[in-house]
């Protein structure tokens, strides 16, 4: 599965995803941390990637048009270690929902 990690999430998350066998790109790693939502959306479409984001705007976009799946991170602000631990715990369920083509998957 392919993932595009939005700029408000740490690049370490893209590394974590790659370590689990996925293709993952961080907007920060690509020096696109200031990209508009439209650019993020278009890149995700081009890469056939799930957008991993804290930004509710992508959830609203997904409700009005076709396009990429959204993994909506709703954990609040966590240090990287705790954020990655939250991903580790929730990952089997997240992958299950994404694999079932859920349009938006929330990670709390």
KOLGULUM-511612 format. One record per residue (C-alpha): x, y, z; residue in three letters. Coordinates in steps of 0.2 Angstrom, whole numbers, padded with zeros to 4 digits, always signed. Example, Ala and Ser with C-alpha at 12.3 -4.5 7.8 and 13.67 -1.06 7.14 Angstrom:
R      xx      yy      zz   code
R   +0062   -0022   +0039    Ala
R   +0068   -0005   +0036    Ser
% end
This chain:
R      xx      yy      zz   code
R   +0000   +0000   +0000    Unk
R   +0006   +0018   -0004    Unk
R   +0005   +0032   +0009    Unk
R   +0008   +0051   +0008    Unk
R   +0012   +0058   +0025    Unk
R   +0006   +0076   +0026    Unk
R   +0017   +0090   +0032    Unk
R   +0010   +0092   +0050    Unk
R   +0016   +0074   +0054    Unk
R   +0034   +0069   +0057    Unk
R   +0044   +0062   +0043    Unk
R   +0048   +0047   +0055    Unk
R   +0030   +0041   +0051    Unk
R   +0035   +0038   +0033    Unk
R   +0050   +0029   +0038    Unk
R   +0039   +0018   +0050    Unk
R   +0028   +0014   +0036    Unk
R   +0042   +0009   +0024    Unk
R   +0049   -0002   +0038    Unk
R   +0033   -0011   +0037    Unk
R   +0034   -0014   +0019    Unk
R   +0024   +0000   +0012    Unk
R   +0029   +0014   +0000    Unk
R   +0028   +0030   +0009    Unk
R   +0033   +0048   +0006    Unk
R   +0033   +0062   +0018    Unk
R   +0029   +0080   +0011    Unk
R   +0043   +0086   +0022    Unk
R   +0056   +0073   +0015    Unk
R   +0051   +0079   -0003    Unk
R   +0053   +0098   +0003    Unk
R   +0035   +0101   +0000    Unk
R   +0030   +0105   +0018    Unk
R   +0021   +0121   +0011    Unk
R   +0011   +0113   -0002    Unk
R   -0007   +0117   -0004    Unk
R   -0020   +0104   +0000    Unk
R   -0023   +0103   -0019    Unk
R   -0005   +0098   -0022    Unk
R   -0006   +0085   -0008    Unk
R   -0022   +0078   -0016    Unk
R   -0015   +0077   -0033    Unk
R   +0001   +0069   -0028    Unk
R   -0009   +0056   -0018    Unk
R   -0019   +0053   -0034    Unk
R   -0003   +0051   -0045    Unk
R   +0005   +0039   -0032    Unk
R   -0011   +0030   -0029    Unk
R   -0008   +0034   -0011    Unk
R   -0018   +0036   +0005    Unk
R   -0016   +0053   +0013    Unk
R   -0010   +0052   +0031    Unk
R   -0015   +0069   +0039    Unk
R   -0022   +0078   +0054    Unk
R   -0030   +0090   +0042    Unk
R   -0049   +0089   +0043    Unk
R   -0050   +0098   +0026    Unk
R   -0045   +0082   +0017    Unk
R   -0060   +0073   +0026    Unk
R   -0071   +0086   +0019    Unk
R   -0064   +0085   +0002    Unk
R   -0066   +0066   +0002    Unk
R   -0084   +0068   +0006    Unk
R   -0087   +0078   -0010    Unk
R   -0076   +0070   -0023    Unk
R   -0068   +0054   -0028    Unk
R   -0050   +0052   -0025    Unk
R   -0037   +0045   -0012    Unk
R   -0042   +0037   +0004    Unk
R   -0038   +0047   +0020    Unk
R   -0030   +0041   +0036    Unk
R   -0036   +0055   +0048    Unk
R   -0024   +0056   +0063    Unk
R   -0034   +0062   +0078    Unk
R   -0022   +0059   +0092    Unk
R   -0019   +0077   +0097    Unk
R   -0001   +0082   +0099    Unk
R   +0010   +0068   +0104    Unk
R   +0029   +0066   +0104    Unk
R   +0035   +0055   +0090    Unk
R   +0038   +0040   +0101    Unk
R   +0020   +0040   +0107    Unk
R   +0013   +0044   +0090    Unk
R   +0022   +0029   +0083    Unk
R   +0017   +0018   +0097    Unk
R   -0001   +0023   +0094    Unk
R   +0001   +0018   +0075    Unk
R   +0009   +0002   +0081    Unk
R   -0006   -0003   +0092    Unk
R   -0020   +0003   +0079    Unk
R   -0011   -0003   +0063    Unk
R   -0020   -0020   +0060    Unk
R   -0037   -0012   +0061    Unk
R   -0031   +0003   +0051    Unk
R   -0025   -0009   +0037    Unk
R   -0040   -0019   +0038    Unk
R   -0052   -0004   +0035    Unk
R   -0041   +0003   +0021    Unk
R   -0040   -0014   +0013    Unk
R   -0059   -0014   +0013    Unk
R   -0059   +0002   +0004    Unk
R   -0065   +0013   +0018    Unk
R   -0064   +0031   +0011    Unk
R   -0059   +0039   +0028    Unk
R   -0051   +0029   +0042    Unk
R   -0049   +0038   +0059    Unk
R   -0034   +0034   +0070    Unk
R   -0037   +0041   +0088    Unk
% end
